[in-house]
Amino acid sequence: MKIGKKEKTGAIKKNRLFAGKEAEAWLLIAPLLFLVVLLVWYPQIMSFFWSMCDMQGYTPTAFVGLKNYKNVLTNTMFVKILINTLKYVFWSLVIGYISPLVVALMLNETVHFKSGFKTLIYFPHVLPGVAVSLMWYLMYFPDEGGMLNMILSFFGMGPLEWLQNEALTIPLIIIAITWKGMPGSMLMYYATLQGVNRDLYEAATIDGAGIFRRLWSITIPQISGTMLLMLINQIISIFQIMEQPMAMTGGGPNNASISLVYWSYKQGFENFRVGPAMAIGNIVFVILIIMTIFYFKLNRKIEANN
């Protein structure tokens, strides 16, 4: 009986100890949790509420349910702008997802001046986004004053209307985004590559494996987790693209470069149609949540297989 009492007393003390530590942990994270609720979840909840209201300016006047969502989804502009956004995603994967990996692989194989190369490559990442957009806009300028047209003129060719061409405008904007964003992604890949065991490469070389075989059989499997993370980050960030088309094209020509988030901005701050603007934003939010869930499930499968 005494032993049973001692065990019970010990269990109670242990539970109290854990309860005390848990209370301390909650006290430590309470300020951060309050800020997350105030700055993230409260605005998101209010956006869902406002998206189901008829708004007079920024004041809700009547609850209309899913009317704003219906109006957005049945708007002829929605399909065009959704396709534009998917084009941004496609070109960002073709240009912006592959290029930092290639640069990181090249830098990883470099023997001399690595620090200098990293500094030079990282420089565009610290520049303001709008400044970068305006710089590239001047490079794409349609008359002979644009840098690209000056190069064409040097080779005896006439000027081109770069951003005024509907087929070129999205890829050209993605090039500007990649130039600024690539260094951050490149350093992520480069840091991951430092964790790959060099003995694996040496053993593969002795066995006669070439550079592409080593890349496919050693490097890619070793950094697949980082590649998947960068993939979902790339898609999420490009789905929210706004400042580059706003600064470089204003959504033109003929709405060929307007994205879903930029459309939401125009509805809310230019047309003062806050209900539809919130509805567009929430549609993007749901799409990104689905993508994030898919990423976590896929990542769990990869970790389980490894």
N, C-alpha and C positions, 0 to 999 in steps of 0.2 A: 504493500500500500504506500509506503514511504517513497519507494522508487518511482511509482506511478505519479505521486504528487510532485516529485522533483522534475520528472520529465515534462509534466504539464506546466509547471512554473517556468522551466527553461523555454518551452515553446511560446509561452505568453510573452516572456522577455524578448525573444527573437522577433516575434510579430510586432511588438512595440518599437523595437529598433528599426525594423524595415518601414513601419508606418512613419516613424520620425524622419528617416532619410527621404521617404517619398514626399512628405510634407515640405521638407527643405528644397527638394527638387522642384516641386510645384511653385514654391515661393520664388525660386530663381528664374523660372521660365514665365512666370505670370506677366511681367511687364512686356516681354516679347510677344506673348500670346495675345495680350490686350491690343498691341499695335497691329498684329496680323488681322485680328477681328475687325478693328477700326478701319484700317487702310486697305484691306483686301476683301474680306468677306462681306462687310457692310455695304461697300459700293456695289459689289456683285449682286447682292440680294436686292438692293434698290434698283439696279439696272433691269433685273427681271421684272420687278413691280412696274417700273416706268414703261417697259416695253409692252405691257398689257393695258396701258392707259392712253387716253386721248389727252395730249398735252397742249397747254397754252403757254408758249415759251418753254420755261423749265418748271411749270407748275401743272400737276395732274388735275384734269377737270372731270374726267369720266373714265370708268373702267370698261374696256372694250374687249377683254379676253385676248384671244389669239388673232384678232383682226389685223394688227400690224405685221405679224408673222405671215399671215395669208397674203397681205398686200405686197410684202417683200418677195415672197417665193413665187408669186404670180406675175411680178414685174418683169417685163421683157429684158430689162437691164441686168437682172440677177444672173441669168444663165451666162450672158456675155462676160460679166465681171467675175463670176466663179471660174470660167474657163481662163480668163486672164490670170487669176490667182494660181491656178494649176499650172499655167505656162511658166509663171515665176518659179514655182516649186521645181518643175522639170529642168529649166535652164540652170537653176541654182545647184541641182544635183549633178548636172553635166559639167558645169564650170566650177562652181563654188565648193562642191563636196570633194571632188577628185583632186583639184590643184593643191590644197594644203597638204594632203597626204603625199603627193608626189614631191613637193618641196621638202617636207620633213624627211622623206626617205633619202633624198639627195644630200640634205644637210647632215644626216646621220652617217653617210659614207664619206663626208668631207673630213680631211685630216687637219688642215691648217685653217686659221682665221675663222673658226666657228663663232666666236663671240662677236666679231665684227659683222659677219653675215647675219647673225640673229638680230643684232641691233638695226641693221639696214632694213631687213625684212619686216621687223616689228614696227618701224616708224609710222607707216600709214594708219596703224591701229589706234594711235593716240590722237589723230586729227579729228575735229568735230565732224559729225555726219553730214550736216548741211554744207559745210565748207567743201567736203569731198564731192558732194553732189554737184555743187556749182562749178568746181574745178573740172569735173568730167563733162558737165554741160558745155563749158567753153571749149573743151577738146572736140566735142561733137558738133560745134557750132556749124550751121548749114552753109554759110558763105565761105569765101576764101580766107577769112580771118580765123577759122577753126583750125586747131593744130593738125587734125587728121587730114583735113582738106589741103592744108599747106604741104603736107607730105605727098599727097596725091598730085598736087600742082608741080612739085619738084620732079616727079616722074612723068610729067606731061599729061596728066589725066585731069578731067574736070571735077569740080566739087560735087559732093553727094549730100543729100538731105538725110542725115543719119537718124536722128530721133523723130523726124517727120515721116519716116517709113514705118508703116504699121507692122511689117514683118520683122523689123530689126529693133524696134524700140525696147521690148522686154529683154532680149539678150544683152543689149548695150547697157541697160540699167543694171543687170545682174553682174556684168563685168566691173562696173563701178563699185557695187556692193562687195564683190569678191576681193577687189584690190584693198579695200579697207578692212574687211573681216577675216581674210585669209590668215594673217599673222597669228591671231589668237588661236585659231584652230590648228595651225601648223605647230605651235608650241605644245599644244595638248598631245598631238601625235608624237612629236619629238620626245617629250617626257616619257610617254608610254614605250617608245622604242628603246629607251635607255634600260628598261627592265627586261628586255629580251636577252636571254643567255647567249653570249657570243660563242660559247663552245658548240652550240647547235649549228651555227653557220660554218665553223671550222670543220666539224664532222661531216656536214653535207658537202662542203667543198672537196674534202678528201675522197668522198664517195662519187665525185664527178658531177654534182648538181650545179647547174648554171645559175646565173643571177635570177632569172624568172622562176626557176624551180624553187630556189631558196625563198623567194618572195611569196610564192603561192603556198608552199608547204610549211614554212616556218613563221615568216613575218605576219601574214594575214591572220592565221589562227591565234597567234600570240596577242594581237592587238584588236581582235574582233569585238571585244566588249566596248572598247573606246570608239571603234568605228560605228557601232550601233548607237551609242550615246550621241555621237556627233551627227549621225543621220537624223535622229528624231529632233535634236536641237536645231539643225538646219531647216527642217520642214516647218517647225513651230515658229522660228524667227521669220522665215520668208512669208508664212501665212499672215503675219502681222505687218508686212511691209507697208509703209505709208510715206515717210519723209522723202525718200529718193524719187518716186514718181511725182510727188508734190513739187519738189524743187526743180526737177529736170524737165518734166513734160506737162505738169498740171493735169495729168490723167489722159492727155491726148497722145497722138492725134485720133480724133473720132472715138474717144474713150478706150483706145487700144491698150493703154497702160494703167488704167485705174484698177485698184485692188479692192477686195471686200472691206478692209479696214479703212482705206482712203474713202471709199463710198460712204461708209458709216460716218466718217468725219464730215464729209460734204453735206450729208443729210442733216447732221446735228448742228454744225457751226456755220454753214453757209445758207442752208434752206430752213434752218430752225425747226426741223421735223424730228423732234427728240425721240418720239415713240418708235418710228421706223429705224432711226439710228441705233437705238438700244437693241432693237430686234436683230439687226444685222450683226452687231457686236456679239450678241448671245448665240447666234447661229455659228459664228466663228469659234466662240468659246466651246460649244458642244463638239464641233469637229475636232478641236485640239484635245479635248478631254478623251474622246474616242481614240485618237492617235496615241495619247500617253498611256492609256490602259493597254492598248495593243503592244506598245513598247515594253511595258513591265512584264506582260505575259511572255513575250518573245525572249526577253532577257532571262527570265526564270528558266525557260526551256534550254537556252544556251548554257546557263550555269549548271543545270542538272546534267546535261550531256557531257560537260567538261569534268 
